[in-house]
Amino acid sequence: MPLKVAIVPVTLFAQNCSILVEQASGRAAIVDPGGDLPNIRAAIDELKVTPEKIFLTHGHIDHAGGAAELAEALAIPVEGPAEADAFLLARLAESGRQFRMAEARAVTPDRWLKEGDTIEFGGIALEVLAVPGHTPGHLVFVHAAARLAIVGDTLFAGSVGRTDLPYGDHATLIRGIQEKLLPLGDDFTILPGHGPASTIGAERQSNPFLRAPSHPSSARVGG
């Protein structure tokens, strides 16, 4: 398979920043560089890859806080999330002060994304799905050939994203998971924003938020 994924845990939230690599050319994309940029840069050097783009699943600080600085340092564009998360991206510096992440800066993507778009790097294309609820503009990136979905803070091993913030919507999140993620197929690997990878099949079978009605306040994963 031409696609390789390396995970770099970043920020105090242990967010799974991922480096996607097209192995033949060594060209790469960075998904959700929330912070700890020296660690991300070290991983890029160790992998000996050439970053082409930054992709953002949503606007929370642990996913987007380092995007502006990294894009500037590497001279590469930022794509995503959906424009509904613009208000979160605009206040990243304020959020950084709150969480003692002084390096966080507001970022305006070079390209807003929406359902049905395609993102590309190194000749690899991923499909964009809109799965709001955790945030209004949350996206999921799907590579069908690799049976991989980068799901951000929508679906986790044994849980789902938190929706108790003022703009969260638990019913919308669960509906998006059921209508867009579960149909991908049980053999799909999901790479969440926090914690271990899982599969659609494992979550369909055992995730309590997908097996029975759940109380919104009990879903607490994701910043």
N, C-alpha and C positions, 0 to 999 in steps of 0.2 A: 504494500500500500504506500503510495507516494507521500501521504500525510503523516507527519510525526507531531506529537504534542508533548511539550515539556511544561511542568507546573512550577511556578515560583510563588510560594506563600508570601503575601505582603500585608502590611499594616497590622495594627493591634487586633484586627478582626480576623486574621489568618485567612485572607481572601485568596482564592486560587487564580492568580494572574496566569494566563496560559500563553505560551509561545507556540504558534502553529508554524510548522516548517514543511516546505515542499522539498523533499529530500534530494531530488536530482540536481536542483539548482542552488539549494541552500537559501532560497528566498523565504522570508518569514513575515508573519503578522503577529502583533501583540494584542491580546484581548484583555481588557480591564486592568490596565496598569494603575492600581489605586494608590501606590506609594512605594517607599523603599526602593527608589530608582537605582541606587548602586547595586542592589541585589539583582534587579532585572538586567542591568547592563552587564553584570558579571556573567549571568546565564547566557546572554546573547554572545558574549565573547567565547565562553566555553563551548557553546554549540557551533561556533564559527559560521553564523548565519548573517544574512543581510536583511534587516527589517525594511519592509515596504509600506506598511500601513499599521494603524492602531484602530481596533474595533471596540466599541463600548456597548455592553448589553443594557446598561441603564445609568442613571445619573448620581447614584450614591457615592459618597466620598471614598469608600474603600474600593470602589471599582473605577472611579474616574479621577480621583484626586491628583494623580501624577501624570495625567494624559497631556496637559498643556506643556509641561516642562519636557517630557520625553519626546513629544512631537517636535518641539523646537530644537532639542539637542540632536535629534536624528534627521531632521528636515523631512519628515514624512507626514501625510495627512491623517486626520482623525475622521472615522466614519461611524455613525450611530451615536446615541440611540435614536429613538423616535423623538420628534420635536416636542411632544408632550412632556418630556423631561427637561426642557430648557430651563425651567425655574430652578431645578436642582443643580444643574451645571453652573448656573449664574452665581450661586451662593456657596460654591465649594470652598472659597477662602474663609468664609464665615464658619462653615462646618469644620474646617481645619483648625481654627482657633478653639472651637468647642472640644475637639478630640485631640488637641495637642499635636496636630499634623501641620506644622507651620509651612511646609513646602507646598501644600495644596493650593491650586490656582483655578480660577474659573476657566472654562474652556468652551469655545464655540466650534462644533464640528465643521469640518469642510463639507460634509455631506450628512444630512439627516436621512434616516432610513425609515422604511415602512414595510408592512406586510407585502410579500411577493417580490421584494427587491432581491438582488444578488450582490454579494460582496466577493471580491476577487483579490488574490495575490499569487504571484508565482505560477500562474496558470491554473490555480485551484479556485473553484467557485463554491460558495456556501449560500444556501437559501436562508432568507430572513423571514422569521415568524414573529408576529406581534402577540405577546402574551402579557398583557397588563394585569394589574392587581396589586403587586408588590410596589411598583411605581406605575404611573400612567403611561410612560413611554418605554416600558421594558420590552426587550427583544430577545429572541433565541436564534442561534446560528446553527444550521443543519448541514452536514456533509453526508449525503445519502450513501455514497459509495463506501465510505469508511464506517457507516452505521454509527455515526457520532453526532450528538447534539450538545452544544455548549449552551447551558440553560440558565446561567446566571443565578439569580435568587428566586427562581420560580419553584423548582422541584429539587428536593434533596433526598439523600438516603434516609428514609423514614420520616421525612417531614416536608413542609412546604415553606415558602417565604412568608415573612411576617407581613401583616396587613393592618396593624393597629395604629399606624401613623395616619394623620388626617386625610391624606390622599390615597390611602390603601383601600382595597375592595376585595374582601375574601371571596365572595361569590364569583366575582369576575375572574380572579386567579384560578380557582378550582375549575371553572368552566373552560378557561383557556387550556389548562393542563389536560382535561378530559377530551376536549375537542381537537387539540392541535398536537399535544405531545404523545399521549397514549396511542393514537393511531399510527405513529411512526413505526411501531413494531417492537415486540418484546426483546429482540436481539439488539436494539439500539443501546449503546452506552451513553449515559448522560454524565456530563462534566459540570457539576454545580459550582456556584461561587464560593462555597464553604464545605469543608468535610470531604469524605471520600467519593469517588465515582460510584455509580450504580448502573442499573439497566432499567429500561422501561418495564420489562417483565417482572423484575424484583419489586419495583414500586407498585405496579398494578396488583401484585399478589399480597403485599404486606404493609404498604404505607397506610397508616390509619386514617389519614386525611382523604384518601381516595376510596377507602372501603366502606365508610359510613359517614353520615353527617358529622361535621366537625365544628367546634366552636372557634370563631375567628381569633380570639385572644390566645388560644393555645398554640397557634403557629407563630414561632418566635425566631426563626432562623433568618439571618440576613440583616445587614445594616440598613 
